Amino acid sequence: MSSYIISPCSSLNGEIEVHTAKNAVLPLLACGLMTKEPLTVRNVPDLTDVHNMLLLLRDCGCEAMNENGTVTICAKNPRMPTSEEKMRALRASVLVMGPLMARTGRASVSFPGGCAIGQRPIDLHRKGLMALGAEEITENGKTYLEGRLVGKSVYLDLPSVGATENIVMAAATEEGITRIENAAKEPEIADLCRCLCEMGARIRGAGTGTIVIEGVKELKGADYTPIPDRIEAATYACAAAGCGGRVMIKGARAEHMRAVIYKLREMGMQTRESPEGLLVSGRARKPIEVRTLSYPGFPTDAQALMMAVSCQAAGTSVFMETVFENRFMHVSELTRMGARIRVENRVAVVEGVKRLRGASVTGSDLRAGAALMIAGLMAEGETLLIDEEEHIPRGYQRLPEALAALGARITKA
């Protein structure tokens, strides 16, 4: 368990470098199972989720080395993981299903772990792989997918990021042509497909709703650097919006953050895009309406961050959460700080207050923890943020230190 003491902050100013994207790195590491040759992934952030993924890959028979953020995976003889505990340690564990089906013809069906923000069924993963020819069997009380995959058309009932990634990886080395309809469009999927193409895969349409994969016999190794983390960049932008100031987020790609940038502008912030990154300045003062959607809509991962900022806007803000049913767990903690929020089903209505008040609060998940850290900076008086499950280090590399570099005062309790 970690606890943080957060002092009021009148403004944040300076430059900060955004790390590579957690949600791009994790599928890329799983992609190391796709080839006998080494896959090197560079600038990998120091995150708990990364450490857990490397443990899982080692359990899958891989050599996995991390030298100061340069990770090399070598999977000469991959196998199914033996540790249920490692599978349940992180949500991204489900991403080994597709690669293992491609390399070994068999994969276990286990429910992933991660934050308790809602149901994360793996039915779309199972259905997608079964559409390619996998069969589901049960042995000794455990369920497996097994069989030789062949390229076919797959329709996803929902544009699931993980299911899209699993099907793309599974189809990359299978006979025939696979066509995924209603595929997820997130930048992290396009990034995975770029890496696979550098490894020898033939993929068209990445980043659109239709992805076509022409199977090849085998993939080779590669040396790849993932895209920057758009949610980490959104976190710094929301912190600047809540506290006021002027922050240059170096490395941020504005084209991946359009929905967040537009909402920041609606709140009265000024933004300027450049090859260097994204400059945000001013203070958020106006209310907004947010509806979370699949990319390129407003990201669910930024909903809590933006809600924290809206607590001090002059007027009524409305948030509709359409992705995860339990993603308003930060609301009760924000109300402990004086926020005025009422929730009905998946809609939260925020009445802006003049100032939040410091309080003792608990982060229930990764983004809720970051949102409460932002709220603590905005509040009057000290805030004690308790991160019982160590959620924040799962997705942020030393977030308190990064904000401190911009003028925040955050210390470990």
C-alpha positions in Angstrom: 0.0 0.0 0.0 1.2 3.5 -0.8 -0.1 6.8 0.5 0.5 10.3 -0.8 0.2 13.7 0.9 -0.8 16.3 -1.7 -0.5 20.0 -1.1 -2.5 22.7 -2.8 -1.0 23.9 -6.1 -1.7 27.4 -7.6 -0.3 26.5 -11.0 1.8 23.9 -12.9 4.5 25.1 -15.3 7.3 23.7 -17.4 8.0 20.8 -19.7 7.4 17.1 -19.2 8.2 14.1 -21.4 5.5 11.5 -22.0 6.4 7.8 -21.8 5.6 5.2 -24.3 2.0 3.9 -24.1 1.3 1.1 -21.6 -1.6 -0.1 -23.7 0.7 -0.3 -26.7 3.6 -1.9 -24.9 1.7 -4.8 -23.3 0.4 -6.3 -26.7 3.8 -5.7 -28.2 5.4 -7.8 -25.4 2.8 -10.5 -26.1 3.7 -10.3 -29.7 7.2 -11.7 -28.8 5.5 -15.1 -28.6 4.9 -14.9 -32.4 8.4 -15.6 -33.5 11.4 -17.8 -32.7 13.7 -14.7 -33.2 14.2 -12.0 -30.6 11.8 -9.1 -30.5 13.2 -5.9 -28.9 10.8 -3.2 -27.6 12.5 0.1 -26.7 11.6 2.8 -24.2 9.4 0.5 -22.2 8.1 2.3 -19.1 8.8 1.1 -15.6 5.3 -0.1 -14.6 3.9 -2.9 -12.5 1.8 -4.1 -15.4 5.0 -4.4 -17.5 6.7 -6.4 -14.7 3.7 -8.7 -14.5 3.6 -9.2 -18.2 7.3 -10.2 -18.3 6.6 -12.7 -15.5 3.8 -14.2 -17.5 5.9 -14.4 -20.7 8.6 -16.3 -18.7 5.9 -18.6 -17.5 5.0 -19.1 -21.2 8.6 -20.4 -21.9 10.1 -17.1 -23.1 13.4 -15.5 -22.3 12.5 -12.0 -21.3 15.1 -9.4 -20.4 14.7 -5.8 -19.4 17.8 -3.6 -19.5 16.9 -0.1 -18.5 13.7 0.0 -20.5 14.9 -2.0 -23.5 13.0 -5.3 -23.4 13.9 -8.4 -25.4 11.6 -11.3 -25.8 12.7 -14.6 -27.3 10.2 -17.4 -27.6 11.9 -20.4 -29.1 9.7 -23.0 -27.5 6.5 -21.3 -26.2 4.0 -23.1 -24.0 0.8 -22.4 -22.2 1.3 -20.6 -18.8 1.1 -22.8 -15.7 0.4 -20.1 -13.2 -3.2 -19.0 -12.8 -1.9 -16.3 -10.4 0.2 -14.7 -13.1 -2.8 -14.7 -15.5 -5.0 -13.0 -13.0 -2.4 -10.3 -12.1 -3.2 -8.1 -15.0 -5.9 -7.5 -17.6 -3.5 -7.8 -20.6 -2.8 -11.5 -19.7 -5.6 -12.4 -22.1 -3.3 -11.2 -25.0 -1.2 -14.3 -24.9 -4.2 -16.3 -26.3 -3.8 -15.3 -29.9 0.0 -15.7 -30.1 -0.2 -19.1 -28.3 -2.8 -20.4 -30.7 -0.6 -19.3 -33.6 2.5 -20.9 -32.3 1.3 -24.0 -30.4 -2.3 -24.6 -31.6 -3.5 -24.4 -28.0 -4.4 -21.6 -25.5 -6.0 -21.6 -22.1 -9.1 -19.6 -21.4 -8.6 -17.6 -18.2 -10.2 -14.5 -16.9 -7.8 -11.5 -16.7 -7.2 -9.3 -13.7 -6.6 -5.6 -13.4 -8.8 -2.8 -12.0 -12.3 -3.5 -10.8 -13.9 -1.0 -13.2 -16.5 -3.4 -14.7 -16.9 -6.7 -16.4 -14.2 -7.8 -18.8 -15.7 -10.8 -20.5 -13.4 -12.7 -22.9 -16.3 -14.0 -25.1 -15.3 -11.8 -28.0 -11.7 -13.2 -27.8 -13.1 -16.8 -27.7 -15.6 -16.2 -30.5 -13.1 -14.6 -32.7 -10.5 -17.4 -32.4 -13.3 -20.0 -32.8 -14.4 -18.3 -36.0 -10.9 -19.0 -37.3 -11.2 -22.7 -36.5 -10.4 -23.1 -32.8 -12.4 -25.6 -30.8 -13.2 -25.2 -27.1 -12.5 -28.2 -24.8 -12.5 -28.8 -21.1 -9.9 -30.8 -19.3 -9.5 -31.2 -15.5 -11.9 -28.4 -14.9 -10.0 -26.0 -17.2 -11.1 -24.6 -20.5 -8.8 -24.5 -23.6 -9.0 -23.4 -27.2 -7.4 -25.9 -29.5 -7.0 -26.4 -33.3 -5.5 -25.2 -36.5 -6.6 -21.8 -37.5 -7.5 -20.8 -41.1 -8.2 -17.3 -42.4 -11.9 -16.4 -42.4 -14.2 -13.4 -41.9 -14.8 -12.4 -38.3 -17.4 -9.9 -37.1 -17.0 -8.4 -33.6 -20.2 -7.6 -31.8 -18.3 -4.7 -30.1 -15.1 -3.0 -31.3 -13.1 -4.7 -28.5 -9.4 -3.6 -28.4 -8.1 -6.8 -26.8 -10.2 -9.1 -29.1 -9.0 -7.2 -32.2 -5.4 -7.5 -31.1 -5.7 -11.2 -30.3 -7.3 -12.0 -33.6 -4.8 -10.0 -35.6 -1.9 -11.8 -33.9 -3.5 -15.2 -34.3 -4.2 -14.7 -38.0 -0.8 -13.3 -38.9 0.8 -16.7 -39.4 -2.2 -18.8 -40.4 -3.2 -20.0 -43.8 -5.5 -17.8 -45.8 -6.9 -14.3 -45.4 -8.7 -13.1 -42.3 -11.0 -10.1 -42.4 -12.1 -8.5 -39.1 -15.2 -6.4 -39.3 -16.1 -3.8 -36.6 -12.5 -3.9 -35.5 -11.3 -1.5 -32.8 -9.6 1.6 -34.2 -7.3 2.6 -31.3 -3.8 4.0 -32.1 -2.4 1.1 -30.0 -3.8 -1.4 -32.5 -2.3 0.4 -35.4 1.0 0.4 -33.5 0.8 -3.4 -33.0 0.1 -3.9 -36.7 3.1 -1.7 -37.7 5.3 -3.9 -35.5 3.9 -7.1 -36.9 4.5 -5.8 -40.5 8.1 -5.1 -39.6 8.2 -8.7 -38.5 7.0 -9.8 -41.9 3.2 -9.8 -41.5 0.8 -8.6 -44.2 -1.9 -6.4 -42.7 -4.1 -3.7 -44.2 -6.6 -1.4 -42.7 -5.1 -1.0 -39.2 -6.7 1.9 -37.4 -10.0 1.4 -39.4 -13.1 -0.6 -38.7 -12.0 -3.3 -41.2 -8.6 -5.1 -40.9 -7.4 -7.6 -43.4 -4.6 -10.0 -42.6 -3.0 -12.2 -45.2 -1.3 -15.1 -43.3 2.4 -15.7 -43.8 4.4 -18.8 -42.9 6.4 -17.3 -40.1 7.5 -14.0 -38.6 11.0 -12.7 -37.9 12.3 -10.6 -35.1 12.3 -6.9 -35.0 13.5 -3.8 -33.1 10.5 -1.5 -32.3 9.7 1.7 -30.4 6.0 2.1 -29.3 3.9 5.2 -29.6 3.6 7.8 -26.7 1.0 7.3 -24.1 -2.1 9.4 -24.9 -3.7 8.8 -21.5 -0.6 9.8 -19.6 -0.5 13.0 -21.8 -4.1 13.6 -21.0 -3.3 13.2 -17.3 -0.7 16.0 -17.4 -3.1 18.2 -19.5 -5.9 17.7 -17.0 -3.6 18.5 -14.1 -2.6 21.7 -15.8 -6.3 22.5 -16.6 -7.3 22.0 -12.9 -4.5 23.9 -11.4 -3.9 26.5 -14.1 -0.5 27.2 -15.7 1.4 26.4 -18.8 2.7 22.9 -19.6 4.6 21.6 -22.6 3.9 17.8 -22.9 6.8 16.7 -25.0 6.2 13.7 -27.3 2.4 13.9 -27.0 0.7 13.2 -30.3 -2.3 15.5 -30.7 -3.8 13.3 -33.4 -4.3 10.6 -30.8 -5.9 13.0 -28.3 -8.5 14.9 -30.4 -11.5 14.2 -28.1 -9.6 15.2 -24.9 -8.2 18.3 -26.6 -11.6 19.5 -27.8 -13.1 19.2 -24.3 -10.2 21.1 -22.8 -10.8 23.9 -25.2 -14.5 23.8 -24.4 -13.5 24.4 -20.7 -11.5 27.5 -21.7 -8.0 26.0 -22.1 -5.6 27.1 -24.8 -3.8 24.3 -26.7 -1.0 24.5 -29.3 0.2 21.5 -31.3 3.7 21.1 -32.7 6.1 18.4 -33.8 7.6 18.7 -30.3 4.4 17.8 -28.5 1.3 19.6 -27.1 1.3 22.9 -25.2 -1.6 23.5 -22.8 -2.2 26.8 -20.9 -4.8 28.6 -18.9 -7.3 27.2 -16.4 -10.5 25.2 -17.0 -13.5 27.3 -16.0 -16.4 26.2 -18.1 -18.6 23.1 -17.8 -18.7 20.3 -20.4 -20.6 17.3 -21.5 -18.7 14.0 -22.0 -19.8 10.7 -23.4 -17.2 8.0 -23.3 -17.0 5.9 -26.5 -14.6 3.7 -28.4 -11.8 5.5 -30.3 -11.9 8.1 -31.8 -14.5 9.0 -29.2 -13.7 10.3 -25.7 -11.6 7.7 -23.9 -13.1 6.0 -20.8 -9.6 6.2 -19.3 -9.8 10.0 -19.3 -13.3 10.3 -17.8 -12.2 10.4 -14.2 -9.4 12.8 -15.0 -11.8 15.3 -16.7 -14.4 14.9 -14.0 -11.9 16.0 -11.3 -11.2 19.1 -13.4 -15.0 19.8 -13.9 -15.6 19.9 -10.1 -14.4 23.5 -10.0 -16.0 24.6 -13.3 -18.7 27.3 -13.1 -21.8 25.4 -14.0 -23.1 21.9 -14.6 -21.1 19.2 -16.3 -22.6 15.9 -17.4 -20.6 12.6 -17.9 -22.1 9.5 -19.5 -20.0 6.4 -19.2 -20.9 3.8 -21.9 -17.8 1.5 -21.7 -17.5 0.2 -18.1 -20.4 0.0 -15.7 -18.4 0.6 -12.6 -16.3 3.5 -13.7 -17.8 6.1 -11.3 -16.2 4.7 -8.1 -14.1 7.9 -7.8 -17.3 9.9 -7.4 -17.8 9.1 -3.7 -14.2 10.1 -3.0 -14.5 13.4 -4.9 -17.6 14.2 -2.8 -15.5 13.7 0.3 -13.5 16.6 -1.0 -16.6 18.8 -1.3 -17.5 18.0 -4.9 -21.2 18.1 -5.7 -21.9 15.0 -7.9 -25.0 12.9 -8.3 -25.1 9.6 -10.2 -28.0 7.8 -11.8 -27.0 4.6 -13.6 -24.3 5.5 -16.0 -24.8 9.3 -15.9 -22.9 11.6 -13.5 -24.0 15.3 -13.1 -21.4 17.6 -11.6 -22.3 20.9 -10.1 -19.2 23.1 -10.0 -18.0 24.4 -6.6 -15.8 27.3 -5.8 -13.1 25.1 -4.2 -12.5 21.5 -3.3 -11.3 20.7 0.2 -8.4 18.4 1.2 -9.5 15.1 2.7 -8.5 11.5 3.1 -9.5 9.6 -0.1 -8.8 6.2 -1.6 -8.1 5.4 -5.2 -10.2 2.5 -6.4 -8.5 2.0 -9.7 -5.6 3.3 -11.8 -7.3 6.3 -13.4 -9.4 7.1 -10.3 -6.1 7.3 -8.4 -4.7 9.8 -10.9 -7.9 11.8 -10.9 -7.8 12.1 -7.1 -4.2 13.2 -7.2 -5.3 16.0 -9.6 -8.2 16.9 -7.3 -5.8 17.1 -4.4 -3.7 19.6 -6.2 -6.8 21.7 -6.9 -8.1 21.5 -3.3 -7.7 23.8 -0.4 -5.7 22.1 2.4 -3.8 18.9 2.3 -5.1 15.7 0.8 -4.1 12.2 1.8 -4.5 9.8 -1.1 -4.4 6.1 -0.2 -3.5 3.7 -3.0 -4.2 0.4 -1.2 -3.8 -1.9 -4.2 -0.9 0.1 -5.7 -3.0 1.0 -8.8 -1.1 4.1 -9.8 2.3 2.4 -10.5 0.5 0.0 -12.7 0.0 2.6 -15.4 2.2 5.6 -14.5 6.0 5.8 -14.1 6.6 7.8 -11.0 3.6 10.1 -11.5 4.1 12.1 -8.2 7.7 12.9 -9.3 6.5 13.9 -12.8 4.0 16.4 -11.4 6.5 17.6 -8.8 8.8 18.6 -11.7 6.0 21.0 -12.8 5.6 22.6 -9.4 3.4 20.2 -7.5 4.1 19.1 -3.9 3.4 15.4 -3.5 5.2 13.3 -0.9 4.8 9.7 0.2 3.2 9.4 3.6 
